[in-house]
Structures are given as structure tokens and as C-alpha cells.
């Protein structure tokens, strides 16, 4: 490896550029570093308003990608004042590394930071389509249905981050992103190459992508869904409680789950991976409903129970209901 690039990927990119082809590199994380850790106490730098790690951006700024909080980068741990070290390369660092590895290439970046300027986003896409950019680096934005005639190589850096999502649909979503991304190159009769950098080459998602045999993988995913009672075999309804008072959130979600358990198949209450956003504590309850003729009646009964609970406890405005959460 040289930074975020494997030697093999570097060779493929250089050959592609020599042949006059264009390259798109996908990295699912924006910023310069996706996290920072103290070298003394091991503390991860976190947002003061959310239970998530802060990202380091170019220009000496740390930012929360959930609530938008930002502050100047001090380089020091707020807990013990130890020195912070950067973890994980975001699109900004990938762009910087690419510029050093391929100094003759014209390089651009397209992520949610640059895409905030719609004119810049449109210009970047037009310039790449006209062949005025050699290497485009970006997040999932670059996997959209673009048709670039000169694109002959697409590469995914740190692809395993697509699989590490706390969601039963993680493999399905990763497969969709990778398949869509692969379809961006080799169009109009031009031979294309897809390179995926992974530490899990035997993962079913990658094996299915390489072999092109999707039937077995799809059947396995469906069987898992059936075994664990996930859609499409059931209807999952997620109730989220949000409160700026953590103890009250815990109490209310506990009382509500006990009430619902009398009539429904309840999982929880539990805290999600990100259990605090913008000073609001989040607790979840999941309801599993069978997809039968009584589904509509069960959903109506559930909503009546939630409304009654909100009214009795004077707790309106703290709950949201999501059917088959993505």
C-alpha cells in the first residue's frame, strides 16, 4: 500500500491514464480523516452534541456530519490534552494522495461538501464528460447514472466500510452500490475495469459481483430474512423516541414497550448505533407484524396505542413511526 492506494491499483490507474482513459474513485467517507484518536488515553474525538466521532476537514476544522457542529482543529484531546492521530482517509485525503501519486493527472473531487455549490457540481460533471478531468474522486454521488464515454476504470477504496453498517440490508445496499458503480465504466463498447480494495475478498457480495451469479446470493439473503423475520416476510415498524432528557427518554420508551408487548411482537427498547443527535437522545422499539389479511387492522391498532400513550403521558412530539426502515 501507498497510503490508501494498493500498488496494483496504482499500476492500473497509470496504465489507464497512459491509454487516454478516465478514472473514478469511490470512497464512502468524505472529509480528510473520518476520525481522530488520542495517542495517550485512546479517546475518540466526539461531537459535544451527538454520539458520533468528529471528522477532520481541510483548512484545520473538525466537523460533525450529523448536526453540522464545527470548531477549529486543536490537535489535542479534550480529555487529557494528548496528541490526536488521524484515523481513516476521507475523500479529501484520497484527493491529496492521488495528486502526489499522479502529478500529471487532472483531478477533481465530488462529495457532499463540494456538491453544496450546485454550479460547481454541474461544472465538475460537465468537465469530466468532456474529458477535461482525468481522475474524479467522490462519495456515492459518483455512482449515479452518469454516462461518461471516456471512463474505463472505476475503483473502490476501503470498500469494506460499505458492509459495516448496522442494518440487515447492509449487504443488499452494498451490492446495489457496487453494481451501479461498475456499470458506469466500459460503456459504448469500450472495455472497462472495476477494482475493489478489500480485506474480505471471500465476502458473498464480492464473490457474487465477480462471478455474475446473483441467484444463489439472492436466495441466501432471502433465507436469512425468512429465518430472522425480516421483510419481505414481515412488516417491521420502528418507533423512535427522541428527548433531550436521557432519563425521561429511557422511562417513556420502557413504559411504551411494556404496553405494546401485550398486543405485539416487540423488540427492544434499545439504543441505535448513533443514540444521540443534536442533543436529542434516541431510543428505538421495533414491532414485527405478519403480512396477512389482518395486517391493516394491526397497524391501525398500533397507531391507536401510540396516540393514546402520547395523550395520556402528555408526550406528543417526541415519537416518530417508520415502516420498514431503510
Buried (B, 14 or more C-beta within 10 A) or exposed (E): EEBBBBEEBBEBBBEBBEEEBBBBBBBBBBBBBBBBBBEBEEBBBBBEBBBBBBBBBEEEBBBBBBBEBBEEBEBBBEEEEBEBEBBBBBBBBBBBBBEEBBEEBBBBBBBBBBBEEEEEBEEBBEBBBEBEBBBBBBBBBBBEEBEBEBBBBBBBBBBBBBBEBEEBBBBBBBBBBBBEBBBBBBBEEEEBBBBBBBEEEEBBBBEBBEEEEEEEBEEEBEEEBEEEEBBEBBBBBBBBBBBEEEEBBBBBBBBBBEBBBEEBEBBBBEBBEEBBBBEBBBBBBBBBBEEEEEEEEBBEBBEEBBEEBBEEEEBEEBBEBEEEBE
